[in-house]
């Protein structure tokens, strides 16, 4: 999707945040339905083992159980409210915002982060960020942003041969818990990628 975060880094924290103590894999269920690939249980076990870095605490050949290790380090983001479904071209994936949409940053402690947003086909509109309901600064597609022109292989959005991708960034102070970042734009804006890192 559009959020650039490594599931191996955040997975245990996400499961802890939502009070999930065990992950169970029902192999027979995965093998029963044709919507799953033939080796779905093997793939899923590999993903769970990578995220949790733990061996199963139970395995009877049909049900495999993993204990989620406790962690005090929780730091991830999720989308909430007014985002479009995922749309993709041959080149990349986007989600659109009409007027505004929320990004939730969850943290176990206060931090200073750098938020990076790659916008696509926003024209000259101004993108504003509100943190917990308070405007922190208007981010404009201006000279201090880095500009990259990317030629599309298809005319999914229009017949124009290229669109401008703008890389916007902002350093923010976030508190422990859920931090609501509202992205507000007049009209419609497509977001190609959102990433964050601690600074």
Beta strands, then each sheet from edge to edge (+ up, - down):
strand 1: 3-4
strand 2: 22-26
strand 3: 58-59
strand 4: 63-67
strand 5: 75-80
strand 6: 87-88
strand 7: 93-107
strand 8: 111-120
strand 9: 127-131
strand 10: 134-139
strand 11: 146-151
strand 12: 162-174
strand 13: 177-198
sheet 1: 1+ 13+ 7- 5+
sheet 2: 1+ 13+ 8- 12+ 11-
sheet 3: 1+ 13+ 9- 10+
sheet 4: 1+ 13+ 7- 6+
sheet 5: 2+ 4- 3+
end
